[in-house]
Amino acid sequence: PALALVNFPANPGGYSPTAGERRELVESLARVAEERPLVVLCDDAYAGLVYEEEIPSRSLFWDLQGRHPNLVPVKIDGATKELAFFGGRVGFLTFPFEPGSAVAAALESKVKCLLRASVGSPVATSQVLALHALESGRAAAEVEAVRRLLAGRYRALREALGACDPALLRPLPFNSGCFALVALGNRARAAGLSADRIRRHLLEAEDTGLVAVGEEHLRIAHCSVAEEDLPELVRRLERGVAALAPA
């Protein structure tokens, strides 16, 4: 048996596959299922936060369900990002089996045992609030309003990064989620800079906080920065790198 984990969009990358890339991914997973049992965990923590019309927004779980008898997708999501219920810590597991069937009952029993043995139960208040939100009839419109707000921040960041000197900063592809990952350009790498050194310099000299990812990447959380402030954030980032990697 094999286990695969797919996470679109993700932290820190903020990328979701195109329709063509999704088809290739589904076909490749189905080919593996021809050879051995395959469980695919679909981590949908940021599901639906997609900002380009041509990029599919629904979970890969629905493309994998029923694709092959040996392929079992499991949808993992929660209220934290999908309902903008930060701090709620209410999660969900969805299996591709008919409710009330023998396999569904067996899985539910095993999952209950695992929860009791590890994380325990979420706070009852959070569960009740999430349930009321889902039953209210307003959740979809409210979540869409959050998505539109984040879409404006995404576009502002994309435009600002597009104007950067690629010798200093090179944004990796991003089209969804809450984050963008920026790689150091050739000039910055030639100067021996690390992402952590730039992070510390930005805090000290530019009063700006970013997250270093590995040696060569910085994460921008555009989800938590006002749309009008994102161009200034990128200017400070570029200015900080330029100061440490003079031409």
C-alpha positions, -999 to +999 in steps of 0.1 A: +000+000+000+011+036-007+001+069+008+002+103-010-005+138+003-017+166-019-021+201-007-035+228-030-032+257-023-005+254+002+015+272+028+040+286+019+036+283-018+002+296-027-001+276-059-030+255-073-026+234-105-041+244-138-069+222-153-043+204-174-019+198-145-048+184-124-057+159-152-021+148-153-019+144-115-052+124-114-041+101-142-007+095-125-024+086-092-048+063-110-018+045-127-002+039-093-036+025-081-034+000-109-003-015-092-011-013-055-036+002-031-032+040-028-046+063-001-045+100-011-049+126+016-063+158+002-052+186+025-078+213+018-070+237+046-072+266+021-097+251-004-117+277-024-092+305-020-084+307-057-081+340-076-078+332-113-109+322-132-091+295-152-077+277-121-101+250-108-111+258-072-128+226-060-109+199-041-090+172-059-109+148-037-139+150-060-118+142-091-103+111-074-135+098-058-146+066-077-117+068-101-103+034-093-112+006-068-077+007-053-076+045-050-091+059-017-091+097-014-096+113+020-106+149+023-092+168+052-104+204+058-116+226+086-133+258+096-101+278+103-094+291+068-124+279+048-149+296+071-124+323+083-130+310+118-094+316+130-087+299+163-118+277+160-097+246+154-126+225+141-116+199+114-134+175+092-126+142+075-146+130+045-143+095+032-156+083-003-180+057+011-218+056+015-229+068+050-242+039+070-223+013+050-201-013+068-169+003+056-180+038+067-190+024+101-156+007+105-137+039+095-157+060+118-150+037+147-113+037+140-111+075+136-129+080+169-103+058+186-075+077+170-089+110+181-094+099+217-059+085+218-042+116+203-058+151+200-090+146+220-122+165+211-124+201+199-139+227+222-177+222+222-182+260+217-162+260+184-182+230+171-215+246+179-205+279+163-192+262+131-225+241+129-247+272+133-226+290+106-231+261+082-268+259+089-274+297+087-276+299+049-252+329+050-219+311+052-213+308+014-219+345+008-197+355+038-169+332+027-171+346-008-167+381+006-135+370+023-123+354-009-129+387-029-110+407-002-081+383-005-083+383-043-077+421-042-046+416-020-033+389-042-036+411-073-018+440-055+010+417-045+013+401-079+016+435-096+041+448-071+063+417-073+061+419-111+079+452-110+108+440-089+144+436-102+147+398-110+184+400-101+172+407-065+139+389-061+122+362-082+086+354-072+076+317-075+043+310-093+013+317-070-024+320-078-043+311-047-043+307-009-028+331+016+009+332+008+035+339-019+071+325-019+099+348-032+133+334-042+165+354-040+178+365-073+212+359-088+227+391-074+215+383-039+229+348-041+262+360-055+265+382-025+262+352-003+229+363+013+206+340+031+169+344+035+173+346+073+199+374+071+175+394+049+146+387+073+166+401+102+177+431+082+141+439+072+131+438+109+160+461+120+162+485+090+127+485+074+104+476+104+090+448+082+085+411+092+086+382+068+093+345+073+124+329+060+119+295+043+151+276+039+182+294+026+168+312-004+131+319+001+110+344+019+073+340+025+048+369+022+015+365+039-006+388+018-037+375+036-028+397+066-017+429+048-041+456+035-043+458-002-030+494-003+000+485+019+013+456-002+032+477-028+051+494+001+059+460+017+074+448-016+094+481-020+109+476+015+118+440+007+135+450-026+152+479-009+165+457+019+179+431-005+195+458-026+212+473+005+228+439+014+237+430-022+251+462-038+257+462-076 
